[in-house]
Structure formats: structure tokens, C-alpha cells
């Protein structure tokens, strides 16, 4: 009888230890996600910026920096200087035959990023070379997957709306995104 009682107690302790291990593992994953998110806080990703044909990587990078400065200062009017950039680089492998690679911009301050993001509405009336440009937050893998799911859901909602009066869009900061209903102007 004592042996049975000890065995049951040991099983309980083993279960408790397993729960603690699981909890520690989940906390560790959340902490890593938070560190990743914090590291990306000042970053922007810009899509559809034409790539330079220069043979040297340094020259292509200088062309990218100059394009960004023109975009931010002449089009968005936010007053960004080259000193506000920590690092500017292309994502992915260089392949001349495909679309231009996205451009990652790491800024020194979050306020600079915020100014840029708040001024993006000016792209609508920009000169032609800036009209196709898309600017977005640098998101973690978890945030990107969440965003993809929300965009797919918004598309389904838009296609299911038979009246055609409303469109559904995903808005918000990474990790806090939601679907909003917008009245379509005719």
C-alpha cells in the first residue's frame, strides 16, 4: 500500500515537472519572438524599387540609398538624411531576369520610421517612378503568417459581399492587425 502511494506521488511530481518544462519552453519561445520583434522595430521593407545595373555591389547599394533618399525627401517630405540609415540592403539572391528584390532599410530611430509610415498617403500623388513602390513593416515569421491569413480572410469577405458596397482590408501594426470594412466609392 505504501509502495502504491509513493508511486502515485512520483507520477504526480513527474507530471508537475513536465508542466513546468512546457511552461519554461513556451516562455522561452515568447521571449525570443519579443527580441526578434524588438530588433525589427526600426526596419522598413520597400518593394518594387528598380535595381541598378551596376556591376559592383557597392555601386548598386549607393544607387539604392540615393533612390530611398529621393523617395523619402522629394516625395514623402520627411527630411531623412543618409545618417538616419543604419544599413540598406537587398533581400534574396540577385537575379536579373525576375522582379526586383525587396529592399531592407534599418533606421537609427523609430521616430524616423513612424514619420515615413505616416507620410505614405503621399505616394498616391507621387511622380510616376514612385507610384508602384510599396512600403511595409519588417515583420517576424509569426506576424507574416498572421497577416497572410487575415489578407486571405479579407479577400474571402470581399468576394462574398454581393452588394459591392464594401471592401475589406487588413490594417494595423504587426501583431495587432485586424480586418476593417471600407465603403467603396463609385
C-alpha positions in Angstrom: 0.0 0.0 0.0 2.8 2.4 0.9 4.5 1.4 -2.4 1.4 2.3 -4.3 1.0 5.7 -2.6 4.7 6.5 -3.3 4.3 5.5 -6.9 1.2 7.8 -7.3 3.1 10.7 -5.7 6.0 10.2 -8.0 3.7 10.2 -11.0 2.2 13.5 -9.8 5.7 15.0 -9.4 6.7 13.8 -12.8 3.5 15.4 -14.3 4.3 18.7 -12.4 7.8 18.7 -13.7 6.6 18.2 -17.3 4.2 21.1 -16.9 7.0 23.3 -15.6 9.2 22.3 -18.6 6.4 23.1 -21.0 5.8 26.4 -19.4 9.5 27.3 -19.5 9.7 26.3 -23.1 6.7 28.5 -24.1 8.1 31.4 -22.2 11.4 31.0 -23.9 9.7 31.0 -27.3 7.7 34.1 -26.5 10.9 35.9 -25.2 12.7 35.0 -28.5 9.7 36.3 -30.5 9.8 39.5 -28.5 13.5 40.0 -29.0 13.1 39.4 -32.8 10.2 41.9 -32.8 12.3 44.5 -30.9 15.2 44.0 -33.4 12.9 44.7 -36.3 11.2 47.8 -34.7 13.1 50.4 -36.8 13.2 48.4 -40.0 11.2 49.0 -43.3 10.9 46.8 -46.3 10.3 48.5 -49.6 9.1 46.6 -52.6 9.2 47.3 -56.4 12.3 49.6 -56.3 14.1 49.1 -59.6 17.6 47.5 -59.2 20.7 49.2 -60.6 22.6 47.5 -63.4 26.0 48.4 -61.9 28.4 45.5 -61.8 29.7 46.3 -58.3 27.6 45.7 -55.2 28.8 48.9 -53.6 27.6 51.0 -56.6 24.2 49.2 -56.6 23.9 49.9 -52.9 24.7 53.6 -53.4 22.0 53.8 -56.1 19.5 52.2 -53.7 20.4 54.7 -50.9 20.0 57.6 -53.3 16.6 56.3 -54.5 15.4 56.0 -50.9 16.6 59.5 -50.1 14.7 60.8 -53.1 11.6 58.8 -52.1 11.7 60.0 -48.5 12.6 63.6 -49.1 11.2 64.6 -52.5 8.1 62.5 -52.5 7.1 61.9 -48.8 8.8 65.1 -47.5 10.0 63.6 -44.2 13.6 65.0 -44.1 15.6 61.8 -43.8 19.4 62.0 -44.3 21.9 59.3 -45.0 23.0 59.4 -41.3 19.5 58.1 -40.4 20.2 54.8 -42.2 22.0 52.1 -40.2 22.0 49.7 -43.1 20.4 49.4 -46.6 20.5 46.2 -48.4 18.6 43.9 -50.9 16.9 40.7 -49.6 17.5 37.5 -51.5 19.7 36.5 -54.4 20.4 38.7 -57.3 18.6 37.5 -60.5 18.3 40.0 -63.3 15.5 38.1 -65.1 13.0 38.3 -62.2 11.3 41.2 -60.4 13.5 43.5 -58.3 14.3 42.2 -54.9 12.8 43.9 -51.8 15.0 46.5 -50.1 15.5 46.4 -46.3 16.2 49.7 -44.6 17.3 49.8 -41.0 16.8 53.2 -39.5 18.5 54.7 -36.4 15.3 55.9 -34.7 11.8 54.6 -34.5 10.5 58.2 -34.9 12.0 58.3 -38.4 10.2 55.1 -39.4 7.0 56.4 -37.9 7.3 59.7 -39.9 7.8 57.6 -43.1 4.8 55.3 -42.4 2.5 58.3 -41.6 3.5 60.0 -44.9 2.8 57.1 -47.2 -0.5 58.5 -48.3 1.5 61.0 -50.3 2.5 58.2 -52.7 -0.9 58.4 -54.3 0.0 61.8 -55.8 3.7 61.0 -56.4 5.7 61.1 -59.6 5.5 58.0 -61.8 8.7 56.4 -60.6 7.5 56.2 -57.0 3.8 55.2 -57.7 4.4 51.5 -57.7 6.5 51.5 -54.6 5.2 49.5 -51.6 6.5 50.2 -48.1 5.8 47.8 -45.2 6.9 47.0 -41.7 9.6 44.3 -41.2 7.6 41.5 -39.6 8.6 38.4 -37.8 7.7 35.0 -39.3 4.7 34.6 -36.9 3.4 38.1 -37.8 3.8 37.4 -41.6 1.8 34.2 -41.3 -0.9 36.0 -39.3 -1.0 38.8 -41.9 -1.4 36.3 -44.8 -4.3 34.6 -43.0 -6.0 37.9 -42.4 -5.5 39.0 -46.0 -6.9 35.7 -47.3 -9.9 36.2 -45.0 -10.4 39.8 -46.1 -10.4 38.6 -49.8 -13.0 36.0 -49.0 -15.2 38.6 -47.2 -14.8 41.0 -50.2 -15.8 38.3 -52.7 -18.7 37.1 -50.5 -20.1 40.7 -50.4 -22.6 40.6 -53.2 -23.7 44.2 -52.9 -20.3 45.5 -53.9 -20.7 48.4 -51.5 -17.9 47.3 -49.1 -14.3 46.3 -49.4 -12.4 44.6 -46.6 -8.7 45.5 -45.8 -6.2 44.4 -43.2 -4.9 47.4 -41.2 -2.8 47.9 -38.1 0.7 47.4 -36.7 2.4 44.0 -36.9 1.0 41.7 -34.2 -2.1 43.9 -33.8 -3.6 43.6 -37.3 -7.3 43.4 -37.9 -9.8 43.4 -40.8 -11.7 46.6 -41.4 -14.8 47.2 -43.6 -14.5 50.2 -46.0 -17.3 51.6 -48.1 -16.4 51.6 -51.8 -16.8 54.9 -53.6 -18.3 54.7 -57.0 
